[in-house]
């Protein structure tokens, strides 16, 4: 593997892909060849790690996922082509969160399949088949602490983090 290294779960793979896509996507200054190679690595690793997850306590478990690798790549590509300024994009656990000044991108985010969380004032995309258990509400910082959040600085004129 040339780009993606040291991952143990599907969630880590998604975070790594998002971070690398921000660097290698043709719309972000990368090349088509590098992006194609990244996509191939992601597809291969997705098959290896698609059922391996980590819970909020850091314990590994296996759970079958209905997700296909193409779905995540398409979503990340669509978000990158929007070139949103003053927006935070995060992968937290197996969720994708978009916050900040998102009002002008509302229709595009809906088209991608994201949902609005009024309480968190953010857009989110949950994994296929996700069902919420329990009634406890967590703040975003609590969720980040439980599942981890990778942040990557983007263009200084933009607020894009992963």
KOLPALO-10488 format. One line per 5 residues: number of its first residue (from 1); for each residue x, y, z of N, C-alpha, C. Coordinates in pm, whole numbers, padded with zeros to 5 digits, always signed. Layout:
REM residues N
NUM) X:Y:Z:X:Y:Z:X:Y:Z | ...
This chain:
REM residues 162
1) +00083:-00118:+00000:+00000:+00000:+00000:+00088:+00125:+00000 | +00058:+00214:-00090:+00139:+00333:-00104:+00089:+00448:-00016 | -00043:+00464:-00005:-00098:+00580:+00064:-00155:+00546:+00202 | -00235:+00441:+00212:-00307:+00410:+00337:-00226:+00311:+00418 | -00194:+00350:+00541:-00111:+00265:+00627:-00166:+00263:+00769
6) -00133:+00158:+00842:-00160:+00147:+00986:-00307:+00166:+01024 | -00396:+00094:+00959:-00537:+00099:+00997:-00579:-00038:+01048 | -00679:-00038:+01137:-00727:-00165:+01193:-00879:-00179:+01187 | -00951:-00071:+01150:-01097:-00077:+01146:-01149:-00004:+01022 | -01276:-00026:+00992:-01340:+00043:+00881:-01342:+00193:+00907
11) -01367:+00233:+01031:-01372:+00374:+01065:-01237:+00442:+01040 | -01129:+00375:+01077:-00995:+00430:+01052:-00967:+00439:+00903 | -01013:+00342:+00827:-00996:+00345:+00682:-01067:+00466:+00622 | -01190:+00492:+00666:-01265:+00606:+00615:-01196:+00737:+00647 | -01145:+00749:+00769:-01073:+00871:+00808:-00949:+00891:+00723
16) -00874:+00784:+00703:-00752:+00793:+00623:-00786:+00831:+00479 | -00891:+00771:+00424:-00931:+00803:+00287:-00969:+00950:+00275 | -01047:+00999:+00370:-01091:+01140:+00367:-00971:+01233:+00370 | -00877:+01206:+00460:-00757:+01289:+00474:-00676:+01289:+00344 | -00656:+01172:+00287:-00577:+01162:+00164:-00651:+01220:+00043
21) -00782:+01204:+00039:-00859:+01259:-00072:-00848:+01412:-00075 | -00839:+01474:+00044:-00822:+01619:+00049:-00690:+01662:-00016 | -00591:+01575:-00013:-00461:+01607:-00073:-00453:+01565:-00220 | -00511:+01451:-00253:-00488:+01390:-00384:-00598:+01414:-00487 | -00715:+01463:-00446:-00826:+01485:-00539:-00785:+01592:-00641
26) -00816:+01571:-00769:-00779:+01668:-00871:-00830:+01810:-00843 | -00946:+01824:-00780:-01000:+01956:-00748:-00925:+02023:-00633 | -00840:+01947:-00564:-00765:+02000:-00450:-00615:+02006:-00480 | -00577:+01996:-00605:-00437:+02007:-00643:-00366:+01875:-00668 | -00436:+01764:-00652:-00376:+01632:-00678:-00391:+01594:-00824
31) -00356:+01470:-00854:-00366:+01423:-00993:-00467:+01309:-01004 | -00514:+01288:-01124:-00608:+01179:-01149:-00543:+01044:-01121 | -00415:+01030:-01153:-00346:+00903:-01133:-00335:+00869:-00984 | -00295:+00967:-00904:-00283:+00943:-00759:-00419:+00913:-00698 | -00522:+00983:-00742:-00656:+00959:-00688:-00705:+00820:-00727
36) -00676:+00778:-00848:-00715:+00643:-00892:-00644:+00537:-00809 | -00516:+00559:-00780:-00441:+00464:-00697:-00497:+00461:-00555 | -00531:+00578:-00501:-00591:+00584:-00367:-00723:+00508:-00366 | -00805:+00527:-00469:-00934:+00458:-00477:-00916:+00306:-00483 | -00816:+00261:-00556:-00789:+00117:-00563:-00747:+00061:-00428
41) -00660:+00134:-00358:-00618:+00092:-00224:-00739:+00086:-00130 | -00823:+00188:-00138:-00942:+00193:-00052:-01032:+00072:-00078 | -01057:+00042:-00205:-01142:-00072:-00240:-01087:-00202:-00183 | -00957:-00221:-00199:-00893:-00344:-00150:-00901:-00354:+00003 | -00869:-00245:+00071:-00870:-00246:+00218:-01013:-00252:+00273
46) -01107:-00194:+00200:-01247:-00198:+00244:-01292:-00343:+00261 | -01255:-00427:+00165:-01294:-00568:+00173:-01232:-00637:+00294 | -01112:-00596:+00333:-01046:-00655:+00449:-01108:-00610:+00581 | -01146:-00483:+00590:-01185:-00425:+00718:-01333:-00390:+00730 | -01415:-00428:+00632:-01554:-00383:+00632:-01636:-00431:+00751
51) -01597:-00538:+00816:-01674:-00589:+00929:-01605:-00564:+01064 | -01492:-00496:+01064:-01417:-00473:+01187:-01438:-00329:+01233 | -01484:-00315:+01357:-01517:-00184:+01413:-01459:-00172:+01553 | -01463:-00048:+01605:-01420:-00023:+01741:-01530:+00057:+01810 | -01568:+00016:+01933:-01673:+00086:+02003:-01617:+00205:+02081
56) -01704:+00277:+02151:-01662:+00398:+02221:-01564:+00371:+02333 | -01557:+00245:+02381:-01464:+00209:+02488:-01330:+00159:+02431 | -01315:+00162:+02299:-01191:+00119:+02236:-01180:-00030:+02214 | -01291:-00103:+02232:-01292:-00248:+02214:-01330:-00280:+02069 | -01260:-00376:+02010:-01288:-00418:+01874:-01404:-00516:+01872
61) -01483:-00510:+01766:-01591:-00606:+01747:-01617:-00622:+01598 | -01683:-00729:+01562:-01719:-00753:+01422:-01869:-00737:+01404 | -01907:-00665:+01300:-02047:-00647:+01266:-02055:-00630:+01115 | -02144:-00705:+01054:-02157:-00699:+00909:-02210:-00562:+00868 | -02150:-00507:+00765:-02194:-00378:+00712:-02257:-00397:+00575
66) -02358:-00317:+00547:-02426:-00323:+00418:-02367:-00222:+00319 | -02272:-00144:+00368:-02214:-00037:+00289:-02121:-00092:+00181 | -02114:-00023:+00070:-02022:-00058:-00038:-01912:+00049:-00045 | -01791:+00013:-00085:-01683:+00111:-00086:-01709:+00230:-00178 | -01783:+00210:-00284:-01811:+00317:-00379:-01892:+00429:-00316
71) -01978:+00395:-00219:-02064:+00496:-00158:-01982:+00602:-00086 | -01886:+00560:-00005:-01804:+00654:+00071:-01720:+00741:-00023 | -01661:+00679:-00125:-01580:+00755:-00220:-01664:+00860:-00291 | -01785:+00824:-00329:-01873:+00918:-00399:-01911:+01035:-00310 | -01940:+01008:-00185:-01979:+01114:-00091:-01863:+01211:-00069
76) -01744:+01158:-00045:-01628:+01244:-00023:-01600:+01327:-00149 | -01608:+01266:-00264:-01585:+01338:-00389:-01687:+01450:-00407 | -01813:+01423:-00378:-01916:+01526:-00391:-01890:+01641:-00294 | -01851:+01611:-00171:-01821:+01717:-00075:-01703:+01801:-00120 | -01601:+01737:-00175:-01483:+01811:-00220:-01513:+01901:-00339
81) -01601:+01857:-00428:-01633:+01939:-00545:-01721:+02059:-00508 | -01785:+02056:-00392:-01865:+02171:-00348:-01776:+02289:-00310 | -01651:+02261:-00270:-01555:+02365:-00230:-01617:+02461:-00129 | -01670:+02405:-00023:-01738:+02484:+00079:-01637:+02561:+00165 | -01661:+02689:+00182:-01576:+02770:+00269:-01643:+02784:+00405
86) -01561:+02795:+00508:-01608:+02814:+00646:-01698:+02699:+00690 | -01660:+02579:+00647:-01734:+02458:+00680:-01637:+02356:+00737 | -01680:+02286:+00839:-01600:+02181:+00902:-01655:+02046:+00859 | -01569:+01961:+00802:-01608:+01826:+00762:-01529:+01730:+00849 | -01598:+01645:+00924:-01532:+01553:+01015:-01584:+01411:+00998
91) -01495:+01316:+01015:-01534:+01177:+01026:-01518:+01143:+01174 | -01630:+01112:+01238:-01629:+01077:+01380:-01687:+00937:+01391 | -01603:+00840:+01428:-01647:+00702:+01427:-01684:+00662:+01286 | -01805:+00616:+01266:-01849:+00578:+01132:-01946:+00681:+01073 | -01955:+00797:+01138:-02042:+00905:+01091:-01960:+01012:+01021
96) -02025:+01082:+00929:-01967:+01198:+00864:-02048:+01318:+00912 | -01980:+01422:+00963:-02046:+01542:+01015:-01999:+01663:+00936 | -02090:+01753:+00905:-02058:+01877:+00837:-02124:+01990:+00915 | -02042:+02086:+00959:-02094:+02198:+01038:-02031:+02328:+00992 | -02075:+02437:+01050:-02025:+02569:+01013:-02130:+02642:+00932
101) -02084:+02721:+00837:-02175:+02801:+00754:-02226:+02717:+00637 | -02324:+02631:+00666:-02371:+02533:+00567:-02500:+02573:+00497 | -02561:+02683:+00539:-02693:+02719:+00487:-02698:+02721:+00334 | -02598:+02780:+00269:-02603:+02789:+00123:-02581:+02655:+00054 | -02537:+02554:+00128:-02512:+02421:+00072:-02620:+02320:+00111
106) -02727:+02369:+00170:-02833:+02282:+00223:-02884:+02181:+00121 | -02919:+02225:+00004:-02977:+02135:-00097:-02875:+02032:-00144 | -02750:+02073:-00159:-02645:+01979:-00201:-02621:+01873:-00094 | -02620:+01915:+00032:-02599:+01820:+00142:-02715:+01721:+00151 | -02836:+01770:+00130:-02953:+01680:+00128:-02942:+01580:+00014
111) -02897:+01628:-00102:-02885:+01541:-00220:-02783:+01430:-00197 | -02680:+01458:-00118:-02580:+01357:-00085:-02639:+01252:+00009 | -02746:+01289:+00079:-02809:+01197:+00173:-02788:+01234:+00319 | -02734:+01353:+00341:-02709:+01397:+00478:-02838:+01446:+00543 | -02843:+01437:+00674:-02959:+01480:+00751:-02916:+01589:+00848
116) -03009:+01677:+00881:-02981:+01788:+00971:-03011:+01748:+01115 | -02917:+01773:+01203:-02938:+01753:+01346:-02958:+01890:+01410 | -03081:+01919:+01446:-03113:+02049:+01502:-03039:+02073:+01633 | -03031:+01969:+01716:-02966:+01984:+01846:-02817:+02010:+01833 | -02755:+01953:+01734:-02610:+01969:+01717:-02576:+02076:+01613
121) -02679:+02131:+01548:-02660:+02234:+01446:-02557:+02190:+01341 | -02570:+02064:+01299:-02477:+02005:+01203:-02551:+01907:+01113 | -02495:+01884:+00997:-02542:+01780:+00906:-02467:+01653:+00938 | -02532:+01538:+00923:-02464:+01411:+00948:-02509:+01306:+00848 | -02420:+01209:+00832:-02450:+01092:+00750:-02411:+00971:+00832
126) -02509:+00888:+00861:-02484:+00768:+00941:-02466:+00648:+00849 | -02403:+00543:+00899:-02386:+00422:+00816:-02521:+00359:+00784 | -02528:+00292:+00670:-02651:+00220:+00633:-02688:+00122:+00742 | -02815:+00117:+00775:-02862:+00021:+00873:-02841:+00065:+01017 | -02789:+00187:+01040:-02763:+00234:+01175:-02896:+00254:+01249
131) -02901:+00204:+01370:-03017:+00225:+01456:-02965:+00277:+01589 | -03027:+00382:+01636:-02985:+00444:+01761:-03044:+00367:+01878 | -02957:+00335:+01974:-03001:+00267:+02095:-02976:+00360:+02212 | -03068:+00362:+02305:-03050:+00447:+02422:-03106:+00585:+02397 | -03130:+00656:+02506:-03191:+00788:+02495:-03097:+00900:+02534
136) -02977:+00866:+02577:-02883:+00968:+02621:-02838:+01053:+02502 | -02838:+01183:+02521:-02790:+01277:+02420:-02647:+01316:+02454 | -02560:+01312:+02355:-02419:+01349:+02374:-02389:+01478:+02299 | -02303:+01559:+02355:-02253:+01677:+02287:-02147:+01633:+02187 | -02119:+01717:+02089:-02021:+01681:+01985:-01884:+01650:+02045
141) -01840:+01726:+02143:-01709:+01699:+02203:-01707:+01564:+02274 | -01819:+01524:+02334:-01827:+01392:+02396:-01817:+01282:+02291 | -01886:+01301:+02179:-01883:+01203:+02070:-01742:+01192:+02013 | -01677:+01307:+01994:-01538:+01306:+01945:-01448:+01229:+02041 | -01468:+01250:+02170:-01388:+01183:+02271:-01408:+01032:+02271
146) -01530:+00988:+02249:-01561:+00845:+02250:-01510:+00774:+02126 | -01527:+00836:+02009:-01499:+00767:+01883:-01377:+00820:+01808 | -01328:+00934:+01848:-01214:+00993:+01780:-01257:+01074:+01659 | -01184:+01178:+01632:-01210:+01264:+01517:-01077:+01308:+01461 | -01059:+01282:+01334:-00934:+01322:+01270:-00956:+01456:+01203
151) -00868:+01551:+01231:-00880:+01683:+01171:-00758:+01712:+01086 | -00785:+01759:+00966:-00678:+01792:+00873:-00697:+01936:+00831 | -00596:+02015:+00846:-00605:+02155:+00803:-00607:+02159:+00651 | -00698:+02239:+00597:-00706:+02256:+00452:-00648:+02390:+00414 | -00698:+02448:+00309:-00660:+02580:+00264:-00684:+02678:+00379
156) -00590:+02766:+00412:-00610:+02857:+00523:-00731:+02947:+00506 | -00776:+02969:+00382:-00894:+03051:+00360:-01022:+02974:+00379 | -01010:+02844:+00398:-01126:+02757:+00416:-01113:+02689:+00550 | -01224:+02645:+00605:-01219:+02569:+00730:-01264:+02428:+00698 | -01176:+02346:+00646:-01208:+02207:+00615:-01122:+02120:+00704
161) -01184:+02036:+00781:-01112:+01945:+00867:-01169:+01806:+00849 | -01088:+01708:+00874:-01135:+01570:+00861:-01097:+01492:+00984
